[in-house]
Amino acid sequence: MKPAQPKPHILRRRLLLILFGTTVGLVGAEAVLQILGVEVRTSRLDRDPVLGWRNRPGWRGPVFSINSRGFLGAEFAAQKPPGTARIVCLGDSCTAGDLLPSFDDTYPRQLEQMLTKAHPTRPVEVINAGVGGYSSYQGRLWLEREILRYEPDLVAIYFGWNDHWPARLAGSDKEASGSRSDRLRAWLSWCKLLQLGIKAYHAVRGTDLLPTTEGGAPGGERSGRPPRVSEEDYAANLRAMVRAIKARGGEAVLVTAPNYLELVPSDRRPIPQGFSGDAEVESLIELHWEYNDMARRVAHEEGACLVDLVTDFVHVPRPAALFWAPPNDFIHLSREGYWRLAHAIGTGPAMARAMQKAAARR
């Protein structure tokens, strides 16, 4: 005799009870993790519904640390101390100093040491506002929403590479900002239970946790997607940042982003990993030059100080020494390359004016 099958309404009730119990269990587990403050994330970046991602406050690593305000390096007071020259270096991984073996090798840190030595009687703060993967659009939002409240006397703006990489799946940076996709990802990154699951998944597979930055990579122009930030929007972002800084009484410095590939004679130019051949390399060189040229134009039209690092590097006999790992990494600079950038900013006319204004506030 066959056992009696449960009636449909009883089966539905059991399924609802199982679903309810599972939900209560998950919510309870998440609540415990939140209350205990269990940290399961390893990335130094947090999702952000507007910026896409940002530095995670309080993160500590073997080389770099992030302060409570989301800036790399030491803590600083929200209100600028009297007489202090406060300098902000705003940019992407080239400013953050990704890949460098020491925080002292970053150009903001070298700039601070240089200024402290040159002006021993004047207090100087150099704030590293670099975030890996940032475009000029993200930098502009961060500057306008938060950075300007700290009253910087000078802001050095160093973007360009991430702007012309292919757009994210959600669209250009302008389109993705505040989108449903970015809001959802920001919420999911807050969920500790989900992050624990992701961490366990990668531990079982023996893979690394994926970074939270998105967008293209070297050689990615062939994807067919539009750039994260168009040339016109890149110029508009730089222009808006310069005007906002000047409106607060600060000095703005625009930096052109060097490219190792364009410093090598065409007949000896290497083909980095990820590129199909000379034509693709040449296309990237031309595109990157256009963005740098846009920065030059904005600096001229807005009366901002220009540090044309691209032109400066042309005159160096061994350009490979200025980059971290050429030819495959033709973007990030070495300690020597960053020293040249720090020196150009530290000895420029904009810095001289910023130091004079700071001294006058004593």
C-alpha positions as CSV (number, residue, x, y, z in Angstrom):
1,M,0.0,0.0,0.0
2,K,1.5,3.4,-1.1
3,P,2.0,5.9,1.7
4,A,-0.4,8.8,1.6
5,Q,0.9,11.9,-0.2
6,P,0.7,15.2,1.6
7,K,-2.1,17.4,0.5
8,P,-1.1,20.4,-1.6
9,H,-2.0,23.0,1.0
10,I,0.2,21.1,3.6
11,L,3.1,21.0,1.1
12,R,2.8,24.7,0.5
13,R,2.8,25.4,4.2
14,R,5.9,23.3,4.7
15,L,7.7,25.1,1.9
16,L,6.7,28.5,3.4
17,L,7.9,27.4,6.8
18,I,11.2,26.3,5.3
19,L,11.5,29.6,3.4
20,F,10.6,31.6,6.5
21,G,13.1,29.7,8.6
22,T,15.9,30.1,6.1
23,T,15.2,33.9,5.8
24,V,15.2,34.4,9.5
25,G,18.4,32.4,9.8
26,L,20.1,34.5,7.1
27,V,18.9,37.8,8.6
28,G,20.0,36.6,12.0
29,A,23.4,35.6,10.8
30,E,23.9,39.0,9.0
31,A,22.8,40.8,12.1
32,V,25.3,38.9,14.3
33,L,28.1,39.7,11.8
34,Q,27.1,43.4,11.7
35,I,26.9,43.7,15.5
36,L,30.2,42.0,16.1
37,G,31.8,44.1,13.4
38,V,33.3,41.0,11.7
39,E,35.3,42.2,8.7
40,V,35.5,39.7,5.8
41,R,36.5,42.0,2.9
42,T,40.1,42.0,1.8
43,S,40.0,44.7,-0.9
44,R,41.0,48.2,0.0
45,L,38.1,49.5,-2.1
46,D,34.4,49.8,-1.2
47,R,31.5,50.0,-3.6
48,D,29.8,53.4,-3.8
49,P,26.4,54.1,-5.4
50,V,27.6,57.4,-7.0
51,L,31.4,57.1,-7.3
52,G,31.3,53.4,-8.3
53,W,34.0,52.6,-5.7
54,R,36.2,54.4,-3.2
55,N,38.9,53.8,-0.7
56,R,37.7,51.9,2.3
57,P,38.3,54.0,5.5
58,G,40.5,52.3,8.0
59,W,42.0,49.7,5.7
60,R,45.5,48.5,6.6
61,G,47.9,46.8,4.3
62,P,51.5,45.8,4.3
63,V,52.6,48.9,2.3
64,F,49.6,51.3,2.2
65,S,47.0,52.3,4.8
66,I,43.8,54.4,4.4
67,N,42.8,56.9,7.1
68,S,39.3,57.4,8.5
69,R,38.3,59.9,5.8
70,G,39.2,57.6,2.9
71,F,42.6,59.1,1.9
72,L,45.9,57.2,1.7
73,G,48.3,57.9,4.5
74,A,48.0,59.5,7.9
75,E,45.1,61.2,9.5
76,F,44.6,64.9,9.2
77,A,42.3,67.5,10.8
78,A,39.0,68.4,9.0
79,Q,39.8,72.1,9.8
80,K,43.1,73.2,8.3
81,P,45.4,74.4,11.0
82,P,46.4,78.1,10.7
83,G,49.5,78.7,8.5
84,T,49.4,75.2,7.2
85,A,49.8,74.7,3.4
86,R,47.4,71.9,2.5
87,I,48.1,70.2,-0.8
88,V,45.8,67.5,-2.3
89,C,47.0,65.1,-5.0
90,L,43.9,63.9,-6.9
91,G,44.1,61.0,-9.4
92,D,44.0,57.3,-10.1
93,S,46.4,54.5,-9.4
94,C,49.3,56.6,-10.7
95,T,48.7,59.0,-7.7
96,A,47.8,56.3,-5.2
97,G,51.1,54.6,-6.1
98,D,49.8,51.1,-6.8
99,L,52.5,48.5,-7.3
100,L,55.2,50.6,-5.5
101,P,57.1,48.7,-2.8
102,S,56.9,51.7,-0.3
103,F,54.5,54.4,0.5
104,D,57.5,56.8,0.5
105,D,57.9,56.2,-3.2
106,T,54.6,57.7,-4.1
107,Y,54.8,61.2,-5.6
108,P,52.5,62.8,-2.9
109,R,54.8,61.5,-0.2
110,Q,58.0,62.6,-2.1
111,L,56.3,66.0,-2.6
112,E,55.6,66.4,1.1
113,Q,59.2,65.5,2.0
114,M,60.5,67.9,-0.6
115,L,58.4,70.8,0.6
116,T,59.1,70.1,4.3
117,K,62.8,70.3,3.5
118,A,62.5,73.4,1.4
119,H,60.3,75.2,4.0
120,P,61.4,73.9,7.4
121,T,59.5,76.6,9.3
122,R,56.2,76.2,7.5
123,P,53.8,73.3,8.3
124,V,52.9,71.3,5.1
125,E,50.3,68.6,4.5
126,V,50.2,66.6,1.3
127,I,47.0,64.5,1.1
128,N,47.0,61.5,-1.3
129,A,43.6,61.4,-2.9
130,G,44.4,58.7,-5.4
131,V,42.0,55.9,-6.0
132,G,42.8,53.0,-8.3
133,G,40.8,52.9,-11.5
134,Y,39.3,56.4,-11.1
135,S,38.5,58.6,-14.1
136,S,38.3,62.4,-14.2
137,Y,34.5,62.1,-13.7
138,Q,34.9,60.2,-10.5
139,G,37.6,62.6,-9.4
140,R,35.4,65.6,-10.1
141,L,32.5,64.2,-8.1
142,W,34.8,63.4,-5.1
143,L,36.4,66.9,-5.3
144,E,33.1,68.7,-5.4
145,R,31.3,66.6,-2.8
146,E,34.1,66.2,-0.2
147,I,37.6,67.3,-0.9
148,L,37.0,71.0,-1.2
149,R,35.6,71.1,2.3
150,Y,39.2,70.5,3.5
151,E,40.3,73.9,2.0
152,P,43.2,72.8,-0.1
153,D,45.7,75.5,-1.1
154,L,46.6,73.6,-4.2
155,V,45.2,70.5,-5.9
156,A,47.3,68.6,-8.4
157,I,45.0,66.7,-10.9
158,Y,46.5,63.7,-12.6
159,F,44.0,61.7,-14.8
160,G,43.8,60.5,-18.3
161,W,44.4,56.7,-18.7
162,N,41.1,55.4,-17.2
163,D,39.1,58.0,-19.1
164,H,39.7,56.5,-22.5
165,W,39.5,52.8,-21.6
166,P,36.2,51.2,-22.7
167,A,33.1,52.0,-20.7
168,R,31.6,49.7,-18.1
169,L,28.6,47.5,-19.0
170,A,26.4,50.1,-17.3
171,G,27.6,52.7,-19.7
172,S,30.0,55.7,-19.5
173,D,31.0,56.8,-16.0
174,K,28.4,59.6,-16.2
175,E,25.7,57.1,-17.1
176,A,26.7,54.5,-14.5
177,S,27.0,57.0,-11.7
178,G,23.9,56.5,-9.4
179,S,22.5,53.8,-11.7
180,R,20.5,50.9,-10.4
181,S,23.4,48.7,-11.0
182,D,25.9,50.7,-8.9
183,R,23.3,51.2,-6.1
184,L,22.7,47.4,-6.0
185,R,26.4,46.6,-6.0
186,A,27.0,49.1,-3.2
187,W,24.2,47.5,-1.1
188,L,25.5,44.0,-1.8
189,S,29.0,45.0,-0.7
190,W,27.5,46.1,2.6
191,C,26.1,42.6,3.2
192,K,28.8,40.8,5.2
193,L,27.2,37.3,4.7
194,L,27.4,37.7,1.0
195,Q,31.0,38.9,1.2
196,L,31.8,35.9,3.4
197,G,30.3,33.6,0.8
198,I,32.4,35.2,-2.0
199,K,35.5,34.9,0.1
200,A,34.8,31.2,0.8
201,Y,34.1,30.7,-2.9
202,H,37.5,32.1,-3.9
203,A,39.2,30.2,-1.1
204,V,37.8,26.9,-2.4
205,R,38.7,27.7,-6.0
206,G,42.2,29.0,-5.0
207,T,41.6,32.3,-6.9
208,D,42.1,35.9,-5.9
209,L,39.2,38.2,-4.9
210,L,38.4,40.3,-7.9
211,P,39.1,44.1,-7.5
212,T,36.1,46.4,-7.4
213,T,37.4,48.7,-10.1
214,E,36.0,48.2,-13.6
215,G,36.5,49.3,-17.1
216,G,39.0,48.6,-19.8
217,A,42.6,47.7,-19.8
218,P,45.5,48.2,-22.1
219,G,44.5,47.2,-25.6
220,G,40.9,47.3,-24.7
221,E,39.9,49.9,-27.3
222,R,39.1,47.0,-29.7
223,S,36.1,46.1,-27.5
224,G,34.0,48.4,-29.6
225,R,32.5,50.1,-26.5
226,P,32.7,53.9,-26.1
227,P,35.2,55.3,-23.6
228,R,34.4,55.7,-20.0
229,V,34.8,59.4,-20.4
230,S,34.7,61.1,-23.9
231,E,37.3,63.7,-24.8
232,E,34.7,66.4,-24.5
233,D,33.6,65.2,-21.1
234,Y,37.2,64.8,-20.0
235,A,37.8,68.5,-20.9
236,A,34.6,69.5,-19.1
237,N,35.6,67.6,-16.0
238,L,39.1,69.2,-15.9
239,R,37.6,72.6,-16.5
240,A,35.0,72.2,-13.7
241,M,37.6,71.0,-11.3
242,V,39.9,74.0,-12.1
243,R,37.1,76.5,-11.7
244,A,35.8,74.9,-8.4
245,I,39.3,75.0,-6.9
246,K,39.9,78.6,-8.0
247,A,36.5,79.6,-6.6
248,R,37.7,78.5,-3.2
249,G,40.9,80.5,-3.5
250,G,43.1,77.5,-4.3
251,E,45.7,76.8,-7.0
252,A,45.0,74.1,-9.7
253,V,47.7,72.1,-11.4
254,L,47.0,69.8,-14.4
255,V,49.4,67.0,-15.1
256,T,49.7,65.2,-18.4
257,A,50.0,61.4,-18.1
258,P,53.2,59.9,-19.7
259,N,53.1,56.9,-21.9
260,Y,56.3,54.8,-22.2
261,L,55.3,53.5,-25.6
262,E,55.4,56.9,-27.2
263,L,58.8,57.6,-25.8
264,V,60.4,54.7,-27.7
265,P,61.3,55.2,-31.4
266,S,58.8,53.6,-33.6
267,D,61.3,51.2,-35.2
268,R,62.2,49.8,-31.8
269,R,58.8,50.0,-30.1
270,P,57.8,46.9,-28.2
271,I,54.4,45.2,-28.4
272,P,53.1,44.9,-24.8
273,Q,51.1,41.9,-23.7
274,G,47.4,42.3,-24.7
275,F,48.1,44.0,-27.9
276,S,47.8,42.4,-31.4
277,G,50.4,44.4,-33.1
278,D,51.9,47.8,-34.1
279,A,48.6,49.2,-35.4
280,E,46.9,48.7,-32.1
281,V,49.8,50.3,-30.2
282,E,49.9,53.2,-32.5
283,S,46.1,53.7,-32.1
284,L,46.5,53.8,-28.3
285,I,49.3,56.3,-28.6
286,E,47.3,58.6,-30.8
287,L,44.2,58.3,-28.5
288,H,46.2,59.0,-25.3
289,W,47.9,62.0,-26.9
290,E,44.5,63.5,-27.7
291,Y,43.5,63.3,-24.1
292,N,46.8,64.8,-22.9
293,D,46.4,67.6,-25.5
294,M,43.0,68.3,-24.1
295,A,44.5,68.8,-20.6
296,R,47.0,71.2,-22.1
297,R,44.2,73.2,-23.8
298,V,42.2,73.4,-20.6
299,A,45.2,74.5,-18.6
300,H,45.8,77.3,-21.2
301,E,42.2,78.4,-21.4
302,E,41.5,78.3,-17.6
303,G,44.8,79.8,-16.5
304,A,45.8,76.7,-14.5
305,C,49.4,75.6,-14.0
306,L,50.4,72.8,-16.3
307,V,53.0,70.2,-15.5
308,D,53.5,68.6,-18.9
309,L,55.2,65.5,-17.7
310,V,54.9,64.0,-21.2
311,T,57.1,66.6,-22.7
312,D,59.5,66.5,-19.7
313,F,60.0,62.7,-20.1
314,V,60.9,63.1,-23.8
315,H,64.2,64.7,-22.8
316,V,65.2,61.8,-20.5
317,P,67.9,59.6,-22.1
318,R,66.6,56.3,-20.5
319,P,62.8,56.6,-20.3
320,A,62.5,53.0,-19.1
321,A,64.0,54.1,-15.8
322,L,61.0,56.4,-15.2
323,F,58.4,53.6,-15.4
324,W,57.6,50.7,-13.0
325,A,57.8,47.7,-15.4
326,P,58.0,48.6,-19.1
327,P,57.0,47.7,-21.7
328,N,54.0,45.7,-20.4
329,D,53.2,48.3,-17.7
330,F,53.7,51.5,-19.7
331,I,51.5,53.6,-17.4
332,H,52.7,53.5,-13.8
333,L,55.9,55.3,-12.9
334,S,58.9,54.3,-10.9
335,R,60.2,56.1,-7.8
336,E,62.4,58.2,-10.1
337,G,59.5,59.0,-12.4
338,Y,57.4,60.1,-9.5
339,W,60.3,62.2,-8.1
340,R,60.4,64.2,-11.3
341,L,56.6,64.8,-11.0
342,A,56.9,65.8,-7.4
343,H,59.8,68.2,-8.2
344,A,57.9,69.8,-11.1
345,I,54.9,70.5,-8.9
346,G,56.9,71.5,-5.8
347,T,59.1,74.0,-7.7
348,G,56.3,75.4,-9.9
349,P,54.7,78.9,-9.7
350,A,51.4,77.5,-8.4
351,M,53.1,76.0,-5.4
352,A,55.0,79.2,-4.7
353,R,51.7,81.1,-4.6
354,A,50.1,78.4,-2.4
355,M,52.9,78.5,0.1
356,Q,52.7,82.4,0.2
357,K,49.0,82.3,0.9
358,A,49.4,79.7,3.6
359,A,52.1,81.8,5.3
360,A,49.9,84.9,5.2
361,R,47.2,83.1,7.2
362,R,49.3,82.7,10.3
